[in-house]
Amino acid sequence: MPVPKNFVSPARMSAKERAFSQIQRWIIDGTLQPGEKLIDAELAESLGVSRTPIREAFQLLEVQGLVSTHPGKETKVTEIEKDDIFKMYSTMAVLQALAAEITAKIIAPEQTEQLRSINHDFASAINSGQAYQAMETDEQFHNLIVELSDNPYIASFSASLQIHIRRFKYVFLKQPVTATQASVDEHASIISAFEQKDSDRAQAMMKQNFIRPMQELHELL
């Protein structure tokens, strides 16, 4: 189970948090492949921690559905099912569209500017080939809209889905710039709808922002 030796570890994190964050990232970016057996001793050595925080991280990752523990305590990365793309993205599209509809009616000018700044960073990450950074920035954009909608149920369900969608989204954002620029343009259209207080258009563009990559990913995979 080869894992990188030259990764940058976030500062001021507990051993469990650091292990959880890094293993989660390796699963999302494909360093740890679907179905791969995870060996706690190897991961502990790579991360410079004891085996206890690795096992604690496994428990958190299992709750998220990213790993599964089998009889005999063997832990593996969960498989990616292609048909899950439709189930996850269509559900997320509805949640995010509702958040956009609500936010369009109450968003303030300074908040639309914040979204515009995030979208600029998103475009920069795509253009520089930083797929993981692009994924995280895209999530910042959507998470802010969910936050502004002030609906804890949308926030809770979206956060749960987002973990699994990340594995697909990372694959999508690794595609050529021409294939991902549409996401930047759709974000801009959502911002424009917010500025015009057009909740119907904001809802429609947000839904498109998830349905389009869902269809393209299914064909890609």
C-alpha positions as CSV (number, residue, x, y, z in Angstrom):
1,M,0.0,0.0,0.0
2,P,2.3,2.8,-1.2
3,V,1.5,6.3,0.2
4,P,3.3,9.6,-0.4
5,K,6.1,10.6,1.9
6,N,6.3,14.3,0.9
7,F,2.8,15.6,1.7
8,V,2.3,18.8,3.8
9,S,0.6,18.1,7.1
10,P,-1.8,20.8,8.5
11,A,-0.5,22.6,11.6
12,R,-2.1,22.5,15.0
13,M,-4.2,19.3,14.5
14,S,-4.4,16.3,16.9
15,A,-2.9,13.1,15.7
16,K,-6.4,11.7,15.1
17,E,-7.5,14.8,13.2
18,R,-4.3,14.7,11.1
19,A,-4.7,11.0,10.3
20,F,-8.4,11.4,9.4
21,S,-7.9,14.5,7.2
22,Q,-5.0,13.0,5.3
23,I,-6.5,9.5,4.8
24,Q,-9.7,11.1,3.7
25,R,-7.8,13.2,1.1
26,W,-5.9,10.1,-0.2
27,I,-9.2,8.3,-0.7
28,I,-10.8,11.2,-2.5
29,D,-7.8,11.8,-4.8
30,G,-7.3,8.2,-5.6
31,T,-4.0,7.6,-3.8
32,L,-5.8,5.0,-1.9
33,Q,-7.8,3.1,-4.4
34,P,-11.4,1.7,-4.1
35,G,-11.2,-1.8,-2.6
36,E,-7.6,-1.3,-1.3
37,K,-6.8,-2.8,2.1
38,L,-5.6,-0.2,4.6
39,I,-2.8,-1.3,6.9
40,D,-2.7,0.8,10.1
41,A,1.0,0.2,10.7
42,E,2.0,1.5,7.3
43,L,-0.2,4.5,7.6
44,A,1.0,5.2,11.1
45,E,4.6,5.2,9.8
46,S,3.8,7.4,6.9
47,L,1.9,10.0,9.0
48,G,4.4,9.9,11.9
49,V,1.8,8.8,14.5
50,S,0.9,5.7,16.5
51,R,-1.5,3.1,15.4
52,T,-4.2,4.3,17.8
53,P,-5.1,7.6,15.9
54,I,-5.1,5.6,12.7
55,R,-7.7,3.2,14.1
56,E,-9.7,6.2,15.4
57,A,-9.5,7.8,12.0
58,F,-10.8,4.5,10.4
59,Q,-13.9,4.7,12.7
60,L,-14.7,8.2,11.5
61,L,-14.1,7.3,7.9
62,E,-16.4,4.3,8.3
63,V,-19.2,6.6,9.6
64,Q,-18.7,8.7,6.4
65,G,-18.9,5.5,4.3
66,L,-15.4,5.9,2.9
67,V,-14.0,2.7,4.4
68,S,-15.5,-0.5,5.6
69,T,-14.3,-2.9,8.3
70,H,-14.7,-6.5,7.5
71,P,-14.7,-9.7,9.7
72,G,-11.2,-10.0,11.3
73,K,-11.0,-6.2,11.5
74,E,-9.7,-5.8,7.9
75,T,-10.3,-2.3,6.7
76,K,-10.8,-1.4,3.0
77,V,-11.6,1.7,1.0
78,T,-15.2,1.4,-0.2
79,E,-15.9,0.8,-3.8
80,I,-17.3,3.5,-6.1
81,E,-20.5,2.4,-7.8
82,K,-21.1,4.2,-11.1
83,D,-24.8,4.2,-10.7
84,D,-24.4,6.1,-7.4
85,I,-23.6,9.2,-9.5
86,F,-27.2,9.6,-10.4
87,K,-28.5,9.0,-6.8
88,M,-26.0,11.4,-5.2
89,Y,-26.0,14.2,-7.8
90,S,-29.7,14.3,-8.4
91,T,-30.4,14.5,-4.6
92,M,-27.7,17.2,-4.1
93,A,-29.1,19.2,-7.0
94,V,-32.5,19.4,-5.4
95,L,-31.0,20.4,-2.0
96,Q,-28.7,23.0,-3.5
97,A,-31.4,24.4,-5.8
98,L,-33.6,25.0,-2.8
99,A,-30.8,26.7,-1.0
100,A,-30.3,29.0,-4.0
101,E,-34.0,29.8,-4.2
102,I,-34.0,30.9,-0.6
103,T,-30.7,32.7,-0.7
104,A,-31.7,34.7,-3.8
105,K,-34.5,36.5,-1.8
106,I,-32.3,37.5,1.1
107,I,-28.6,37.8,-0.1
108,A,-26.8,41.1,0.5
109,P,-24.5,42.8,-2.1
110,E,-21.4,42.1,-0.1
111,Q,-22.3,38.4,0.0
112,T,-22.6,38.3,-3.8
113,E,-19.2,39.9,-4.0
114,Q,-17.8,37.2,-1.7
115,L,-19.3,34.5,-4.0
116,R,-17.7,36.3,-7.0
117,S,-14.3,36.2,-5.3
118,I,-14.6,32.5,-4.5
119,N,-15.6,31.8,-8.1
120,H,-12.5,33.7,-9.3
121,D,-10.4,31.5,-7.0
122,F,-12.2,28.5,-8.4
123,A,-11.4,29.5,-12.0
124,S,-7.8,30.1,-11.1
125,A,-7.4,26.6,-9.5
126,I,-8.9,25.0,-12.6
127,N,-6.7,27.0,-15.0
128,S,-3.6,26.0,-13.0
129,G,-4.5,22.3,-12.9
130,Q,-5.0,22.2,-9.1
131,A,-7.9,19.8,-9.1
132,Y,-8.1,19.3,-5.3
133,Q,-7.9,23.0,-4.7
134,A,-10.6,23.5,-7.3
135,M,-12.8,21.0,-5.6
136,E,-12.4,22.6,-2.2
137,T,-13.1,26.1,-3.6
138,D,-16.2,24.8,-5.4
139,E,-17.4,23.5,-2.1
140,Q,-16.8,26.9,-0.5
141,F,-19.0,28.5,-3.1
142,H,-21.9,26.1,-2.5
143,N,-21.4,25.9,1.3
144,L,-21.7,29.7,1.5
145,I,-25.0,29.6,-0.4
146,V,-26.3,26.9,1.9
147,E,-25.2,28.9,5.0
148,L,-27.0,32.0,3.7
149,S,-30.2,30.0,3.2
150,D,-30.2,29.4,7.0
151,N,-31.8,26.0,6.7
152,P,-30.1,23.4,9.0
153,Y,-31.7,20.5,7.2
154,I,-30.3,21.5,3.8
155,A,-26.9,22.0,5.5
156,S,-26.9,18.6,7.2
157,F,-28.0,16.5,4.3
158,S,-25.7,18.4,1.9
159,A,-22.7,17.9,4.1
160,S,-23.4,14.2,4.3
161,L,-23.7,13.8,0.5
162,Q,-20.7,16.1,-0.2
163,I,-18.2,13.6,1.3
164,H,-19.2,11.0,-1.3
165,I,-19.6,13.4,-4.2
166,R,-16.1,14.5,-3.6
167,R,-14.7,11.3,-5.0
168,F,-16.6,11.8,-8.3
169,K,-16.1,15.5,-8.4
170,Y,-12.3,15.1,-8.1
171,V,-12.3,12.9,-11.2
172,F,-14.4,15.5,-13.0
173,L,-12.2,18.5,-12.1
174,K,-9.1,16.6,-13.3
175,Q,-10.5,16.9,-16.9
176,P,-9.2,19.5,-19.4
177,V,-10.0,23.1,-18.7
178,T,-12.5,23.3,-21.5
179,A,-14.6,20.5,-19.8
180,T,-14.7,22.3,-16.5
181,Q,-15.1,26.0,-17.5
182,A,-18.8,25.5,-17.7
183,S,-18.9,25.2,-13.9
184,V,-17.3,28.6,-13.5
185,D,-19.8,30.1,-16.0
186,E,-22.7,28.5,-14.2
187,H,-21.5,30.0,-10.9
188,A,-21.4,33.4,-12.6
189,S,-25.0,32.9,-13.7
190,I,-26.1,32.0,-10.2
191,I,-24.4,35.2,-8.9
192,S,-26.1,37.2,-11.5
193,A,-29.5,35.8,-10.5
194,F,-28.8,36.6,-6.9
195,E,-28.0,40.2,-7.9
196,Q,-31.3,40.4,-9.7
197,K,-33.2,38.7,-6.8
198,D,-34.3,36.1,-9.4
199,S,-35.0,33.0,-7.3
200,D,-36.4,31.0,-10.2
201,R,-33.2,31.5,-12.3
202,A,-30.9,30.9,-9.3
203,Q,-32.7,27.7,-8.6
204,A,-32.6,26.5,-12.3
205,M,-28.9,27.4,-12.7
206,M,-27.9,25.7,-9.5
207,K,-29.7,22.5,-10.5
208,Q,-27.9,22.6,-13.9
209,N,-24.6,23.1,-12.1
210,F,-25.1,19.6,-10.6
211,I,-27.0,17.8,-13.4
212,R,-24.6,18.6,-16.2
213,P,-21.5,17.1,-14.4
214,M,-23.6,14.2,-13.3
215,Q,-24.3,13.3,-16.9
216,E,-20.8,14.0,-18.1
217,L,-19.2,11.9,-15.2
218,H,-21.5,9.0,-15.9
219,E,-20.2,8.9,-19.5
220,L,-16.6,9.5,-18.4
221,L,-16.6,6.6,-16.0
